[in-house]
Amino acid sequence: MLPKIKDLQHLLFLAEEKHFAKAAQRAFLSQSAFSRSIAGLEAELGLKLFDRASRHVHITTDGARILKLARHLLASAANLSREAELLRCGEAGDIAIGSGPYTSNLLTVPVIAAARQRLHHVRFRLEVDHTAALLQKLEDEEIHLFLSDIQEIPMQGPWSVEPLGCYTSSVLCRRGHPLAKRRQLPLSVLHDMDLASVHIPRPIRRNLANALGYALPEQVPIAFECESVAALRDFVLSSDAVLLAPPELFHHELHAGLLETLSITPWRLPHHNPLRVDLGMVWFAERTPTSAMRTLMELVRQESQQRLSQGLKAYRAPA
C-alpha cells in the first residue's frame, strides 16, 4: 500500500519536533495514537525511520531519505489542493476561444478583457477563423467554445448553440473614392466594384448573391478575401476596392476621414441587409464547463446585450 498523506505529515512533524508529545500536539492526536501512526508507517515501508531515546527521537539515515521525498509529496499535495480550489473559484486554468475576425474585434476581445478583470490567473487563447473551421476545431477539442455566425451550423450535433443577436456590415471606401460623393447608391454599383471581405459564410454569401442578382454564391465578385481586419483596411485605403465590414471596426479611420461609408439604398434596415450576421455561442453540450468558463459565458451574454441587435435571432438551438 502507498503511504497516506496524513502519515507523511506525521513523519514531518516528528522529524521537526524530535519529540513525540510535541509532534502529537501538532497533529491534534493523543501521544499513543500518534505513536501508532509512526509505527504503522515504519511497518508499511519496512524501514526504521526514527531512533527512540528516553527524551528525544532522532531520524535515521533511511528516515532522512524518506523525509526528503515526503516533503516533495506534501508540497505537491498542497499545490493540488490549491489548484483545485482555484479551479472551483474560476481563478485558474486555460480557456481557448474561437471567433470570426469581425466578431473578435466587435465582441470577443472586449469579453476577454472584461474576463481578465475577474479571472486574474486564467490564461486565454483566441483562435480567429471562419465558422466551418471553428466548428472543426471544437470537434477536435482544440477550443472550448466559439463565437461566430450560426446560420450554417447543423441543427443536429454534439454541440449547444445559444443565439446572441446580430450585427450587419456596410460598404466602406477610401477618402476620394469615385463613389464617395454620391449620397445614395443603387445596389447595382457593386457589380462593377472590387469587393474586399473576410471569408463570408455560405448562407450570407447566398443572400448577397440574391441581392445582387447572381444565380450562384460563387459569382459574388470578391476580389480580396482575408481574415485580417488590418490587412483589409490597408488594401482598401490603397485601392478603389470597397470593403464589406461593420463600420464600428473602423471608428478611428472614419472619424479621421480616411474611410467613408457608402449609403446603399436597400440596406438601411438590418432585415434588408444581406450581410447580417446571426451571432451565437457554440460549445460541446456534454462537456461540463469549468467555473471560469461559466464566468466567461455570462460575460459574453452581458456584452452581447450591449453590443448587438437583439431583435433578430433566426436560429433556434436544439432542445
C-alpha positions in Angstrom: 0.0 0.0 0.0 1.1 3.6 -0.6 1.6 5.8 2.5 -1.2 8.2 3.2 -0.7 11.9 3.1 -1.6 12.1 6.8 1.1 9.6 7.7 3.7 11.6 5.8 2.6 14.7 7.6 3.1 12.9 10.9 6.6 11.9 9.8 7.4 15.6 9.1 6.0 16.7 12.5 8.2 14.2 14.4 11.3 15.0 12.4 10.9 18.7 13.1 9.9 18.4 16.8 12.1 15.4 17.7 9.6 14.7 20.5 6.5 12.5 20.4 4.4 14.6 22.7 5.0 17.9 20.8 4.6 16.3 17.4 1.3 14.7 18.6 0.0 18.1 19.7 0.7 19.5 16.2 -1.2 16.6 14.7 -4.1 17.1 17.2 -3.7 13.5 18.4 -3.0 11.8 21.6 0.6 10.7 22.0 -0.4 7.0 21.9 -2.4 7.5 18.7 0.5 9.4 17.1 3.0 6.7 18.1 0.8 4.1 16.4 0.7 6.2 13.3 4.5 6.4 13.1 4.9 2.7 13.9 2.4 1.9 11.2 4.3 3.9 8.6 7.5 2.2 9.5 5.8 -1.2 9.2 4.3 -0.3 5.9 7.6 0.9 4.4 9.7 -1.9 6.1 12.1 0.7 7.4 13.1 2.1 10.8 12.6 5.8 10.4 13.5 7.0 13.9 15.8 6.0 16.8 13.9 6.4 20.1 15.7 7.7 23.1 14.2 8.4 26.6 13.5 12.0 26.0 14.0 12.7 22.2 13.9 10.9 18.9 16.4 11.1 16.1 15.7 10.4 12.4 17.7 7.6 10.9 19.6 7.8 7.6 16.7 5.9 5.9 14.2 8.2 7.6 16.0 11.2 6.3 15.8 10.0 2.7 12.1 9.2 3.1 11.5 12.6 4.7 13.1 14.3 1.7 10.6 12.6 -0.6 7.8 13.1 1.8 8.4 16.9 1.7 8.1 16.9 -2.1 4.9 14.8 -2.0 3.3 17.1 0.7 4.2 20.2 -1.3 2.6 18.6 -4.4 -0.5 17.6 -2.5 -0.8 21.2 -1.2 -0.4 22.5 -4.7 -3.0 20.1 -5.9 -5.5 21.3 -3.3 -4.7 24.9 -4.1 -5.2 24.4 -7.8 -8.5 22.6 -7.2 -9.6 25.5 -5.1 -8.6 28.0 -7.7 -10.5 26.0 -10.4 -13.6 25.8 -8.2 -13.5 29.6 -7.8 -12.7 30.1 -11.5 -9.3 31.6 -10.8 -7.1 29.2 -12.7 -6.9 27.2 -15.9 -6.8 27.8 -19.6 -9.6 28.7 -22.0 -9.3 28.5 -25.8 -11.9 30.6 -27.6 -12.7 30.7 -31.3 -14.1 33.7 -33.1 -14.6 35.1 -36.5 -12.4 38.1 -37.5 -15.1 40.8 -37.3 -16.6 39.2 -34.2 -13.2 39.1 -32.5 -13.0 42.9 -32.7 -16.6 43.7 -32.0 -17.2 41.3 -29.1 -14.7 38.6 -28.3 -11.7 40.7 -27.3 -13.8 43.1 -25.1 -15.2 40.0 -23.4 -11.7 38.6 -22.8 -10.6 41.9 -21.4 -13.6 42.0 -19.0 -12.9 38.4 -18.0 -9.3 39.1 -17.1 -10.6 41.7 -14.6 -12.2 38.8 -12.7 -10.1 35.8 -13.6 -6.6 37.0 -12.9 -4.9 33.6 -13.2 -6.7 32.2 -16.2 -4.9 32.1 -19.5 -6.9 32.9 -22.6 -6.1 31.9 -26.2 -8.0 33.2 -29.1 -8.3 31.3 -32.4 -9.5 33.6 -35.3 -11.1 31.7 -38.2 -14.4 31.2 -40.1 -17.3 29.3 -38.8 -16.7 25.9 -40.5 -13.1 25.9 -39.4 -14.1 26.8 -35.8 -16.6 24.0 -35.7 -14.0 21.6 -36.8 -11.6 22.9 -34.1 -14.4 22.4 -31.5 -14.9 18.8 -32.6 -11.1 18.3 -32.4 -11.2 19.8 -28.9 -8.7 22.5 -29.9 -11.0 25.1 -28.5 -13.6 25.1 -25.7 -16.2 27.3 -27.3 -16.5 29.8 -30.2 -18.5 32.9 -31.2 -19.4 33.1 -34.8 -22.3 33.3 -37.4 -24.5 30.3 -36.7 -26.6 30.2 -39.9 -24.5 27.3 -41.4 -24.2 25.3 -38.2 -26.1 22.0 -38.5 -29.1 21.7 -36.1 -28.1 18.2 -35.1 -24.7 17.7 -33.5 -23.0 17.2 -30.1 -22.9 21.0 -29.6 -25.1 23.6 -27.9 -25.8 26.8 -29.8 -27.0 29.9 -28.0 -28.1 32.8 -30.2 -26.7 36.1 -29.0 -28.0 38.7 -31.5 -26.9 40.1 -34.8 -24.8 42.8 -36.5 -24.6 44.0 -40.1 -21.9 45.2 -42.4 -21.8 48.3 -44.5 -19.9 49.2 -47.7 -16.7 51.3 -46.9 -14.3 53.0 -49.3 -11.2 55.2 -49.1 -11.4 59.0 -49.0 -11.5 60.4 -52.5 -13.1 57.2 -54.0 -15.1 58.0 -57.2 -18.3 56.9 -55.4 -17.7 58.8 -52.1 -19.5 62.0 -53.2 -22.8 60.3 -54.1 -25.3 60.4 -51.2 -27.4 57.4 -52.2 -26.2 54.5 -54.3 -28.2 51.7 -56.0 -27.2 48.2 -55.3 -26.2 47.7 -58.9 -23.0 49.8 -58.4 -21.5 46.8 -56.5 -21.5 44.7 -59.8 -18.6 46.8 -61.1 -16.7 47.1 -57.8 -13.8 45.0 -56.5 -15.2 43.8 -53.1 -12.9 43.0 -50.1 -14.1 41.0 -47.2 -13.3 38.3 -44.7 -14.5 34.8 -45.6 -18.2 35.1 -46.0 -20.2 32.2 -44.6 -22.2 30.4 -47.4 -25.7 31.5 -46.2 -24.6 35.1 -46.1 -22.9 34.8 -49.5 -26.1 33.3 -50.9 -28.1 36.3 -49.5 -25.6 38.7 -51.1 -25.7 36.8 -54.4 -29.5 37.0 -54.4 -29.4 40.7 -53.6 -27.0 41.4 -56.5 -29.0 39.2 -58.9 -26.4 36.4 -59.2 -27.6 32.8 -59.6 -24.8 31.3 -57.5 -23.0 32.4 -54.4 -19.7 31.8 -56.1 -20.5 34.6 -58.6 -20.2 37.3 -56.0 -17.1 39.3 -57.1 -14.8 39.1 -54.0 -11.5 40.5 -55.3 -9.7 40.2 -51.9 -10.5 37.8 -49.1 -8.5 37.9 -45.9 -9.1 37.1 -42.2 -7.0 40.1 -41.1 -9.0 43.2 -40.4 -5.8 45.3 -40.6 -4.9 43.9 -44.0 -8.3 44.6 -45.4 -8.2 48.2 -44.2 -4.8 48.7 -45.8 -5.9 47.2 -49.0 -9.0 49.4 -49.3 -7.0 52.5 -48.3 -4.6 52.0 -51.2 -7.1 50.9 -53.9 -10.5 51.5 -55.4 -11.9 48.4 -53.8 -14.8 48.7 -51.4 -14.9 46.9 -48.1 -17.8 44.9 -46.7 -17.5 45.2 -42.9 -19.1 46.6 -39.8 -18.3 50.3 -39.6 -17.8 50.0 -35.8 -14.5 48.3 -36.5 -13.1 51.4 -38.3 -14.3 54.2 -36.0 -10.9 55.9 -36.0 -10.5 55.8 -39.8 -14.0 57.1 -40.3 -13.6 59.8 -37.7 -10.3 60.9 -39.3 -11.8 60.9 -42.8 -9.6 58.1 -44.1 -12.6 55.9 -44.8 -16.2 56.7 -45.8 -19.4 54.8 -45.6 -21.3 54.4 -48.9 -25.1 54.5 -48.5 -26.6 51.6 -50.3 -30.4 52.4 -50.5 -31.9 48.9 -49.9 -29.6 48.2 -46.9 -30.7 50.8 -44.4 -32.6 48.4 -42.2 -30.9 45.3 -40.7 -33.5 42.9 -42.0 -32.9 44.2 -45.5 -29.1 43.8 -45.2 -27.9 40.6 -46.8 -24.7 40.9 -44.8 -26.4 40.3 -41.5 -24.5 38.0 -39.1 -26.6 36.0 -36.7 -24.1 35.6 -33.9 -24.1 32.7 -31.5 -22.1 31.0 -28.8 -21.2 27.3 -29.5 -19.8 24.7 -27.1 -19.9 20.9 -26.5 -23.2 20.0 -24.9 -21.8 17.1 -22.9 -18.8 18.9 -21.5 -19.3 20.4 -18.0 -18.0 24.0 -18.2 -15.4 25.0 -15.6 -16.2 27.8 -13.2 -14.0 30.1 -15.3 -15.9 29.1 -18.5 -19.2 29.8 -16.8 -18.0 33.3 -15.9 -16.8 33.9 -19.4 -20.0 32.7 -21.0 -22.0 35.0 -18.7 -19.8 37.9 -19.8 -20.5 37.0 -23.4 -24.2 37.3 -22.8 -23.8 40.6 -21.0 -21.6 42.2 -23.7 -23.9 40.9 -26.4 -26.8 42.7 -24.9 -24.9 45.9 -25.1 -23.2 45.5 -28.4 -25.6 43.5 -30.7 -29.0 44.0 -32.1 -31.3 41.7 -30.1 -34.3 41.7 -32.4 -33.2 39.2 -35.0 -32.5 35.6 -33.8 -33.1 33.4 -36.8 -31.6 30.2 -35.3 -33.2 28.0 -32.7 -30.8 25.9 -30.7 -31.6 22.1 -30.4 -33.6 21.3 -27.3 
